[in-house]
């Protein structure tokens, strides 16, 4: 019986002390993992040439280890944790603890020293990032300028002209090539301007992501610059010419513009010459030549004149006068997966300022019967001779006032070097001009990133890999500010009523509703949205748009913008235990 009891005590003692050893080992490994993860996240010196872990990272690593393995836990003594920097600029660690025996001490077993090792890698999963960037006129101001100061400056600053380059990004990729040669304008930037800070911040984001990625990581970048329009024409045409009106190869393909039509000529005694008679109204203009980007005869000019497409588009048909949208049945323009068909209301259209006129100089919208057609268009018919009361919008003053702005061509998702990213944000057409329409920017950010839309191949998973994380970084420096007199992605709202339905006094509310609907549509595609407000506090719309409240950021300084972009990049990057 005594012998049996002795064996029973040994068995019980080994079970009790063995369980303690297992629990200590498991908790020691957990604490070691927590320590190296915290150390790698806090590490500021990521250069591989310096193998000493910096003080801040060491302190964070030790703190997290101590929080997960308290002194004396399970009766341990001589607990230690040693974090170190590896030659690959990661963080490794060795944890040790001495475990004293209880029952087994009676049989000559005093204590057992336990040890474990761990290593953390700061790693980025395959990721697609679209920057949706406000490049409106106020971006030429300083980050510290208040609204009044900035408005005063943009109203008085010189508007400088430039010729659109053939390849906006300088990379030779057709997805970022526009239609070159036309003249555009921008607001002269203040030294230290918001748009200058934006250029630096984008490169900071790129550098932060690059530092976190390993050799197996795939990262793609794309860009959307927005004002009252988006320059997406070339990108659409690269996917399919049939998606844009006029790109069907049908010589009779046309779209209605607020324009004028030659009705004949008459003799003028004032000049003893023949002068044209025009009918100012909404009318069709042929697009089959214009949409190709080549010089096209302007049919609204009596003397022979040619014009070229800049690449900006009018959107597909939408639902006007709406402040709430059903996410399951979005109109064509808000649907990130929209694929145009044969009906021209489903297709995109080239903006054509040269054939667009403000009949009666924005003083009347009704036709003879006082009503419009089923799509909310309100033509007015006039037949005066050439007159300043019916100005053509394709004049310098209109562009200089920001009522027409066609910015840099969008860049579809692609793997980009740092030089290519720098070339895009530092190009001659990455400029500040125009008014703020957040909805059109978000619409195109979601469209370029949707895994089910016309650009799905751009964001497809790499061979043998999981689907990439999809991220939109949305940057603006101002609140929504639509104008009924602007010619942009929805025509001229004063005449067309495509967004307002005729209720011009609530135009901002309609655009804000569309912005939030576009944000919701992006999030429904599992796209993570970060919003950044520059030079102002974040707004309720930007907070609602972001995936979470912690992803709605704001800053009032240029260095702060770089810091915020670095925060986003570091959050997009994922820490993992590698050993």
C-alpha positions as CSV (number, residue, x, y, z in Angstrom):
1,X,0.0,0.0,0.0
2,X,2.9,2.4,0.9
3,X,4.6,1.7,-2.4
4,X,1.3,2.3,-4.3
5,X,0.7,5.5,-2.5
6,X,4.2,6.7,-3.3
7,X,3.6,6.0,-7.0
8,X,0.3,7.8,-6.8
9,X,1.9,10.9,-5.3
10,X,4.6,11.0,-8.0
11,X,2.0,10.7,-10.7
12,X,-0.1,13.5,-9.2
13,X,2.9,15.7,-8.6
14,X,4.1,15.3,-12.1
15,X,0.6,16.1,-13.4
16,X,0.4,19.3,-11.3
17,X,3.9,20.6,-11.9
18,X,3.7,19.5,-15.6
19,X,0.5,21.5,-16.0
20,X,2.2,24.5,-14.5
21,X,5.2,24.2,-16.8
22,X,2.8,24.0,-19.8
23,X,0.9,27.1,-18.7
24,X,4.1,29.0,-18.1
25,X,5.5,28.0,-21.5
26,X,2.3,29.1,-23.3
27,X,2.0,32.4,-21.4
28,X,5.7,33.1,-21.9
29,X,5.3,32.6,-25.7
30,X,2.3,34.8,-25.7
31,X,4.1,37.6,-23.8
32,X,7.1,37.2,-26.1
33,X,4.9,37.6,-29.2
34,X,3.2,40.6,-27.7
35,X,6.5,42.2,-26.9
36,X,8.1,41.8,-30.4
37,X,4.9,43.0,-32.1
38,X,4.8,46.1,-30.0
39,X,8.5,46.7,-30.5
40,X,8.3,46.3,-34.3
41,X,5.3,48.7,-34.5
42,X,7.2,51.3,-32.4
43,X,10.5,50.9,-34.2
44,X,11.5,54.1,-35.9
45,X,14.9,53.1,-37.3
46,X,14.1,50.5,-40.0
47,X,17.5,50.6,-41.7
48,X,19.2,47.2,-41.9
49,X,22.6,48.7,-41.5
50,X,22.0,49.5,-37.9
51,X,21.3,46.4,-35.8
52,X,20.6,48.2,-32.5
53,X,17.0,48.4,-31.5
54,X,16.1,52.1,-30.7
55,X,15.1,53.1,-27.2
56,X,11.4,53.7,-27.9
57,X,10.9,50.3,-29.5
58,X,12.8,48.6,-26.7
59,X,10.6,50.3,-24.0
60,X,7.4,49.4,-25.8
61,X,8.5,45.8,-26.3
62,X,9.4,45.4,-22.6
63,X,6.2,47.1,-21.5
64,X,4.0,44.8,-23.5
65,X,5.9,41.7,-22.4
66,X,5.5,42.8,-18.7
67,X,1.8,43.4,-19.2
68,X,1.3,39.9,-20.5
69,X,3.6,38.1,-18.1
70,X,3.6,39.6,-14.6
71,X,6.4,39.1,-12.1
72,X,5.7,36.0,-10.0
73,X,3.0,34.6,-12.3
74,X,2.6,30.9,-11.6
75,X,5.3,31.2,-9.0
76,X,8.1,32.0,-11.5
77,X,11.3,33.8,-10.7
78,X,14.2,35.2,-12.7
79,X,11.8,36.4,-15.5
80,X,13.6,38.2,-18.4
81,X,12.8,39.4,-21.9
82,X,15.4,40.5,-24.3
83,X,14.2,42.2,-27.6
84,X,16.7,42.7,-30.5
85,X,16.7,44.0,-34.0
86,X,17.4,41.5,-36.7
87,X,19.6,42.0,-39.8
88,X,16.3,42.2,-41.8
89,X,15.2,45.2,-39.7
90,X,12.5,43.2,-37.8
91,X,12.3,42.5,-34.0
92,X,13.2,39.2,-32.4
93,X,13.0,38.3,-28.7
94,X,14.0,35.7,-26.1
95,X,12.0,35.2,-23.0
96,X,13.1,33.2,-19.9
97,X,11.6,32.2,-16.6
98,X,12.5,29.9,-13.8
99,X,9.7,27.7,-12.5
100,X,10.0,26.2,-9.0
101,X,8.6,22.7,-8.4
102,X,6.0,22.0,-5.7
103,X,5.1,18.4,-5.2
104,X,8.0,17.1,-7.3
105,X,10.4,19.0,-5.1
106,X,10.0,16.2,-2.6
107,X,11.6,13.9,-5.1
108,X,14.7,16.0,-5.8
109,X,13.4,18.2,-8.6
110,X,14.2,21.8,-7.6
111,X,13.3,24.2,-10.5
112,X,13.2,24.3,-14.3
113,X,14.3,27.1,-16.5
114,X,12.0,27.8,-19.4
115,X,12.9,29.8,-22.6
116,X,11.2,30.7,-25.8
117,X,12.0,32.8,-28.8
118,X,9.8,34.9,-31.1
119,X,10.1,37.3,-34.1
120,X,7.7,39.9,-35.5
121,X,7.5,41.0,-39.1
122,X,5.9,44.3,-40.1
123,X,4.3,43.1,-43.3
124,X,1.8,44.3,-45.8
125,X,-0.8,42.0,-47.4
126,X,-1.4,42.5,-51.1
127,X,-3.0,45.9,-51.2
128,X,-4.6,48.2,-53.8
129,X,-4.7,51.9,-52.9
130,X,-6.6,54.6,-54.8
131,X,-5.8,58.2,-53.8
132,X,-8.9,60.4,-54.4
133,X,-7.4,63.9,-54.2
134,X,-9.1,67.3,-54.1
135,X,-7.2,69.5,-56.5
136,X,-9.6,72.5,-56.4
137,X,-8.5,76.1,-56.4
138,X,-8.3,76.4,-52.6
139,X,-5.5,73.8,-52.6
140,X,-3.2,76.7,-53.7
141,X,-3.7,78.3,-50.2
142,X,-1.7,77.6,-47.1
143,X,-2.9,74.8,-44.7
144,X,-3.2,77.5,-42.0
145,X,-5.3,79.9,-44.2
146,X,-8.9,80.2,-43.0
147,X,-11.8,80.2,-45.4
148,X,-12.0,84.0,-45.8
149,X,-8.2,84.3,-46.4
150,X,-8.2,81.5,-48.9
151,X,-11.3,82.8,-50.8
152,X,-9.7,86.2,-51.0
153,X,-6.5,84.8,-52.3
154,X,-8.0,82.5,-54.9
155,X,-10.2,85.3,-56.2
156,X,-7.2,87.6,-56.7
157,X,-4.3,85.2,-57.5
158,X,-3.1,84.9,-61.0
159,X,-4.5,82.1,-63.0
160,X,-1.7,80.7,-65.1
161,X,-2.2,78.8,-68.3
162,X,-0.4,75.6,-69.3
163,X,-0.5,73.1,-72.2
164,X,-1.7,69.7,-71.3
165,X,1.1,67.1,-71.5
166,X,0.8,63.9,-73.5
167,X,1.4,61.6,-70.6
168,X,0.4,63.0,-67.2
169,X,2.4,60.6,-65.1
170,X,5.5,60.4,-67.2
171,X,5.4,56.6,-67.0
172,X,4.4,55.8,-70.5
173,X,1.4,53.9,-69.3
174,X,-1.7,54.6,-71.5
175,X,-4.0,54.4,-68.5
176,X,-2.7,57.8,-67.3
177,X,-2.3,59.4,-70.7
178,X,-4.8,62.1,-71.6
179,X,-5.5,64.0,-74.8
180,X,-2.6,66.5,-75.0
181,X,-2.3,69.9,-76.5
182,X,-5.2,71.9,-75.1
183,X,-4.8,74.9,-72.8
184,X,-5.8,74.8,-69.1
185,X,-5.4,77.1,-66.1
186,X,-4.4,76.9,-62.5
187,X,-4.2,79.1,-59.4
188,X,-0.7,80.2,-58.6
189,X,0.4,78.3,-55.5
190,X,1.5,80.0,-52.3
191,X,4.9,78.8,-51.0
192,X,4.1,75.9,-48.7
193,X,0.7,75.4,-50.3
194,X,-1.8,72.7,-49.4
195,X,-1.2,71.0,-52.8
196,X,2.6,71.1,-52.2
197,X,2.0,69.4,-48.8
198,X,-0.1,66.8,-50.6
199,X,2.6,65.9,-53.0
200,X,5.0,65.3,-50.1
201,X,2.3,63.4,-48.1
202,X,1.6,61.0,-51.0
203,X,5.3,60.1,-51.2
204,X,5.4,59.7,-47.4
205,X,2.6,57.2,-47.7
206,X,4.5,55.3,-50.4
207,X,7.7,55.2,-48.3
208,X,5.9,53.9,-45.2
209,X,4.2,51.1,-47.2
210,X,7.5,50.2,-48.9
211,X,9.3,50.0,-45.6
212,X,6.7,47.6,-44.3
213,X,6.4,45.4,-47.3
214,X,8.6,42.3,-47.9
215,X,9.7,41.0,-51.3
216,X,6.6,38.9,-51.7
217,X,4.1,41.8,-51.2
218,X,2.2,43.2,-54.1
219,X,1.1,46.9,-53.9
220,X,-0.8,48.8,-56.6
221,X,-1.6,52.5,-56.7
222,X,-4.1,54.5,-58.6
223,X,-5.1,58.2,-58.6
224,X,-8.3,60.2,-59.1
225,X,-8.0,64.0,-59.0
226,X,-11.3,65.7,-58.8
227,X,-12.9,69.1,-59.0
228,X,-16.4,69.5,-60.7
229,X,-15.3,66.8,-63.1
230,X,-13.0,63.9,-63.5
231,X,-10.7,63.3,-66.4
232,X,-11.5,59.6,-66.9
233,X,-12.1,59.6,-70.7
234,X,-8.8,57.9,-71.7
235,X,-9.2,55.3,-69.0
236,X,-12.7,54.4,-70.2
237,X,-11.7,54.3,-73.8
238,X,-8.8,52.0,-73.0
239,X,-11.4,49.5,-71.5
240,X,-14.0,49.9,-74.3
241,X,-14.7,52.7,-76.8
242,X,-18.4,51.7,-76.8
243,X,-18.8,52.9,-73.2
244,X,-18.6,56.6,-74.4
245,X,-21.1,58.2,-76.6
246,X,-19.5,58.7,-80.0
247,X,-17.1,55.8,-79.6
248,X,-19.4,53.3,-81.2
249,X,-18.2,53.9,-84.8
250,X,-21.7,55.1,-85.7
251,X,-21.5,58.2,-87.7
252,X,-24.9,59.3,-86.3
253,X,-23.8,59.0,-82.6
254,X,-24.4,62.3,-80.9
255,X,-25.2,63.8,-77.5
256,X,-27.2,66.8,-76.5
257,X,-25.4,69.9,-75.2
258,X,-26.5,73.4,-74.2
259,X,-25.4,74.7,-77.5
260,X,-26.4,76.6,-80.6
261,X,-27.4,75.6,-84.2
262,X,-26.9,77.6,-87.3
263,X,-30.4,78.4,-88.8
264,X,-29.3,80.5,-91.8
265,X,-27.8,83.8,-92.6
266,X,-28.9,87.4,-93.1
267,X,-27.5,90.6,-94.5
268,X,-26.3,93.1,-92.0
269,X,-26.4,96.8,-93.1
270,X,-24.0,97.7,-90.2
271,X,-21.1,95.8,-91.8
272,X,-22.5,95.4,-95.3
273,X,-21.9,91.6,-94.9
274,X,-23.7,88.3,-94.4
275,X,-24.0,87.3,-90.7
276,X,-25.1,84.0,-89.2
277,X,-28.3,83.4,-87.4
278,X,-28.2,81.0,-84.4
279,X,-30.8,79.1,-82.5
280,X,-29.6,78.8,-78.8
281,X,-31.0,75.6,-77.3
282,X,-30.3,72.1,-76.2
283,X,-29.3,70.2,-79.3
284,X,-27.3,67.2,-80.6
285,X,-23.7,67.4,-81.6
286,X,-21.9,64.6,-83.5
287,X,-19.1,63.1,-81.4
288,X,-17.5,60.3,-83.5
289,X,-14.4,62.5,-84.4
290,X,-14.2,64.5,-81.2
291,X,-14.2,61.5,-78.9
292,X,-11.0,60.1,-80.5
293,X,-9.0,63.1,-79.3
294,X,-8.1,64.5,-82.7
295,X,-8.7,68.1,-83.8
296,X,-12.4,68.4,-84.6
297,X,-14.3,71.1,-86.5
298,X,-16.4,73.1,-84.1
299,X,-19.9,73.2,-85.6
300,X,-21.0,76.2,-83.5
301,X,-18.4,78.6,-85.0
302,X,-19.1,80.3,-88.2
303,X,-15.4,80.7,-89.1
304,X,-13.5,77.4,-89.4
305,X,-12.3,76.4,-85.9
306,X,-11.1,73.2,-84.5
307,X,-11.2,71.8,-80.9
308,X,-9.8,68.8,-79.0
309,X,-11.2,66.7,-76.2
310,X,-9.5,67.2,-72.9
311,X,-10.6,63.8,-71.6
312,X,-13.2,65.0,-68.9
313,X,-16.6,63.3,-69.1
314,X,-20.2,63.9,-68.4
315,X,-21.7,61.2,-66.2
316,X,-24.2,58.5,-67.1
317,X,-27.8,59.4,-66.3
318,X,-28.7,59.8,-62.6
319,X,-31.8,60.3,-60.5
320,X,-32.3,64.0,-59.9
321,X,-33.7,65.8,-56.8
322,X,-33.0,62.9,-54.3
323,X,-31.5,63.1,-50.8
324,X,-31.6,59.4,-50.0
325,X,-30.6,56.5,-52.2
326,X,-31.4,52.8,-52.1
327,X,-28.1,50.9,-52.1
328,X,-29.7,48.0,-53.9
329,X,-30.9,50.1,-56.8
330,X,-28.4,52.9,-57.4
331,X,-28.7,55.1,-60.5
332,X,-26.1,54.4,-63.2
333,X,-23.6,57.1,-62.1
334,X,-23.5,56.0,-58.4
335,X,-23.2,52.3,-59.2
336,X,-19.4,51.3,-59.0
337,X,-20.1,48.3,-61.1
338,X,-22.0,50.1,-63.8
339,X,-21.5,48.8,-67.3
340,X,-22.9,51.0,-70.1
341,X,-25.2,49.5,-72.7
342,X,-26.5,50.7,-76.1
343,X,-28.8,53.3,-74.5
344,X,-26.9,56.6,-74.4
345,X,-28.3,57.5,-71.0
346,X,-26.2,54.6,-69.7
347,X,-23.0,55.8,-71.4
348,X,-20.5,58.5,-70.5
349,X,-20.2,61.5,-72.7
350,X,-17.2,63.8,-73.5
351,X,-17.4,67.3,-72.0
352,X,-17.3,69.8,-74.8
353,X,-17.1,73.4,-73.5
354,X,-16.4,74.8,-77.0
355,X,-19.9,73.9,-78.2
356,X,-21.6,74.9,-74.9
357,X,-23.3,78.3,-74.5
358,X,-25.1,80.2,-71.6
359,X,-28.2,81.1,-73.6
360,X,-29.7,84.4,-72.3
361,X,-26.7,84.6,-70.0
362,X,-28.2,82.4,-67.2
363,X,-31.4,84.3,-66.9
364,X,-34.0,81.9,-68.2
365,X,-34.4,78.1,-68.1
366,X,-38.0,77.5,-69.4
367,X,-38.9,76.7,-72.9
368,X,-41.9,78.2,-74.7
369,X,-44.4,76.1,-72.9
370,X,-42.7,76.6,-69.5
371,X,-41.8,72.9,-69.0
372,X,-38.9,70.5,-69.7
373,X,-38.6,67.0,-71.0
374,X,-38.7,63.7,-69.1
375,X,-35.1,64.0,-68.2
376,X,-35.4,67.4,-66.6
377,X,-33.9,69.3,-69.5
378,X,-35.2,72.8,-70.1
379,X,-34.3,74.1,-73.6
380,X,-34.8,77.7,-74.6
381,X,-35.0,78.7,-78.2
382,X,-33.6,82.0,-79.4
383,X,-32.5,83.2,-82.8
384,X,-30.5,86.3,-82.3
385,X,-27.3,87.1,-84.1
386,X,-24.0,86.6,-82.3
387,X,-24.3,88.3,-79.0
388,X,-22.6,88.6,-75.6
389,X,-25.9,87.8,-74.0
390,X,-25.4,84.2,-75.1
391,X,-21.7,83.7,-74.2
392,X,-19.7,80.7,-75.2
393,X,-18.3,78.9,-72.1
394,X,-15.0,78.0,-73.7
395,X,-13.3,81.3,-72.9
396,X,-10.4,82.1,-70.6
397,X,-12.6,84.0,-68.1
398,X,-14.8,81.0,-67.4
399,X,-11.8,78.7,-66.8
400,X,-10.0,81.3,-64.7
401,X,-13.2,81.6,-62.5
402,X,-13.1,77.8,-62.0
403,X,-16.5,77.3,-63.6
404,X,-14.9,74.7,-65.9
405,X,-12.0,72.7,-64.8
406,X,-10.6,69.5,-66.3
407,X,-7.8,68.2,-64.2
408,X,-5.1,65.5,-64.4
409,X,-6.2,62.2,-66.1
410,X,-7.0,59.4,-63.6
411,X,-4.4,56.7,-63.2
412,X,-5.7,53.2,-63.1
413,X,-4.3,50.7,-60.6
414,X,-0.9,49.6,-61.4
415,X,2.4,48.7,-59.7
416,X,4.3,51.9,-59.5
417,X,7.8,52.8,-58.5
418,X,8.5,55.8,-56.2
419,X,9.7,57.7,-59.3
420,X,6.4,57.1,-61.1
421,X,4.4,58.2,-58.1
422,X,6.5,61.3,-57.8
423,X,6.1,62.0,-61.5
424,X,2.3,61.9,-61.2
425,X,2.0,64.3,-58.2
426,X,4.7,66.6,-59.5
427,X,3.5,66.8,-63.2
428,X,2.7,70.1,-64.8
429,X,-1.1,69.2,-64.8
430,X,-1.3,68.3,-61.1
431,X,-2.6,71.7,-60.3
432,X,-5.1,73.6,-58.2
433,X,-8.2,74.9,-60.0
434,X,-12.0,74.6,-59.9
435,X,-14.8,73.9,-57.4
436,X,-15.3,71.1,-54.9
437,X,-17.6,68.2,-55.8
438,X,-16.8,65.3,-53.4
439,X,-19.3,63.0,-55.0
440,X,-17.7,62.8,-58.4
441,X,-14.3,62.1,-56.8
442,X,-15.7,59.2,-54.6
443,X,-17.7,57.8,-57.5
444,X,-14.6,57.3,-59.6
445,X,-12.5,56.1,-56.6
446,X,-15.0,53.3,-56.0
447,X,-15.3,52.6,-59.7
448,X,-11.5,52.1,-60.2
449,X,-11.3,49.9,-57.2
450,X,-14.4,47.8,-57.5
451,X,-13.7,44.1,-58.0
452,X,-16.9,43.7,-60.0
453,X,-16.8,46.8,-62.2
454,X,-15.3,47.6,-65.6
455,X,-11.9,47.9,-64.1
456,X,-12.1,44.6,-62.2
457,X,-9.0,43.2,-64.0
458,X,-6.9,46.0,-62.5
459,X,-7.7,44.9,-58.9
460,X,-7.9,41.2,-59.4
461,X,-5.9,38.9,-57.0
462,X,-2.4,38.0,-58.0
463,X,-1.9,34.4,-59.2
464,X,-2.1,32.0,-56.2
465,X,-2.8,34.9,-53.7
466,X,-5.8,36.0,-51.7
467,X,-7.8,39.0,-52.9
468,X,-5.9,42.3,-52.1
469,X,-6.9,44.7,-49.4
470,X,-8.7,47.6,-51.1
471,X,-8.2,51.1,-49.7
472,X,-9.4,54.6,-50.7
473,X,-7.5,57.6,-49.2
474,X,-9.8,60.6,-49.7
475,X,-8.2,64.0,-49.2
476,X,-10.0,67.4,-49.3
477,X,-9.5,70.8,-48.0
478,X,-13.0,72.1,-48.1
479,X,-16.7,71.5,-47.9
480,X,-18.9,70.6,-50.8
481,X,-19.5,73.7,-52.9
482,X,-21.4,73.1,-56.1
483,X,-22.5,75.9,-58.4
484,X,-25.5,75.9,-60.8
485,X,-23.3,77.9,-63.3
486,X,-20.5,75.3,-63.4
487,X,-20.1,73.1,-66.5
488,X,-19.0,69.8,-65.1
489,X,-19.8,66.1,-64.9
490,X,-23.5,66.7,-64.9
491,X,-23.7,69.4,-67.6
492,X,-24.7,72.9,-66.6
493,X,-27.0,72.5,-63.7
494,X,-28.8,75.8,-64.3
495,X,-30.1,74.4,-67.6
496,X,-29.9,70.6,-67.2
497,X,-31.2,70.0,-63.7
498,X,-29.6,66.5,-63.7
499,X,-28.8,66.6,-59.9
500,X,-31.3,69.1,-58.5
501,X,-34.3,68.3,-60.6
502,X,-34.9,72.1,-60.7
503,X,-34.5,72.8,-57.0
504,X,-31.4,74.8,-57.3
505,X,-31.5,76.2,-53.8
506,X,-30.8,72.8,-52.3
507,X,-28.1,71.8,-54.7
508,X,-25.5,71.2,-52.0
509,X,-27.8,68.8,-50.1
510,X,-28.3,66.8,-53.3
511,X,-24.6,66.5,-53.9
512,X,-23.9,65.6,-50.3
513,X,-26.4,62.8,-50.5
514,X,-24.8,61.5,-53.6
515,X,-21.4,61.6,-51.9
516,X,-22.6,59.5,-49.0
517,X,-24.3,57.1,-51.4
518,X,-21.0,56.7,-53.3
519,X,-19.1,56.1,-50.0
520,X,-21.7,53.5,-48.9
521,X,-21.4,51.8,-52.3
522,X,-17.6,51.6,-51.9
523,X,-17.8,50.2,-48.4
524,X,-20.3,47.6,-49.6
525,X,-17.6,46.3,-51.9
526,X,-15.3,45.8,-48.8
527,X,-13.3,48.9,-49.6
528,X,-11.8,50.6,-46.6
529,X,-12.1,54.4,-46.7
530,X,-9.9,56.9,-44.9
531,X,-10.8,60.6,-45.1
532,X,-8.4,63.4,-44.4
533,X,-9.5,67.0,-44.0
534,X,-6.6,69.5,-44.7
535,X,-6.8,73.0,-43.3
536,X,-10.1,72.4,-41.5
537,X,-11.8,70.1,-39.1
538,X,-13.4,67.0,-40.4
539,X,-17.1,67.3,-41.4
540,X,-20.0,65.1,-40.6
541,X,-20.0,63.9,-44.2
542,X,-16.4,62.9,-44.1
543,X,-16.9,61.1,-40.8
544,X,-19.9,59.2,-42.2
545,X,-17.9,58.4,-45.3
546,X,-15.0,56.9,-43.5
547,X,-15.1,53.2,-42.6
548,X,-14.8,54.1,-38.9
549,X,-14.6,57.3,-36.9
550,X,-10.9,56.6,-36.3
551,X,-10.4,56.7,-40.1
552,X,-11.7,60.3,-40.4
553,X,-8.6,62.4,-39.8
554,X,-7.9,66.1,-39.9
555,X,-4.9,68.4,-39.8
556,X,-4.1,72.1,-40.3
557,X,-0.4,71.9,-41.2
558,X,1.6,70.5,-44.1
559,X,3.8,68.4,-41.9
560,X,0.7,67.2,-40.1
561,X,-0.7,65.9,-43.5
562,X,2.4,63.8,-44.0
563,X,2.0,62.5,-40.5
564,X,-1.6,61.6,-41.1
565,X,-0.7,59.8,-44.4
566,X,2.0,57.9,-42.5
567,X,-0.6,56.9,-39.9
568,X,-2.9,55.5,-42.6
569,X,-0.1,53.6,-44.3
570,X,1.1,52.1,-41.0
571,X,-2.5,51.0,-40.2
572,X,-2.9,49.5,-43.7
573,X,0.2,47.5,-43.1
574,X,-0.3,44.4,-41.0
575,X,2.0,43.1,-38.2
576,X,2.4,39.4,-38.0
577,X,4.4,36.8,-36.0
578,X,6.9,35.2,-38.4
579,X,8.6,32.9,-35.9
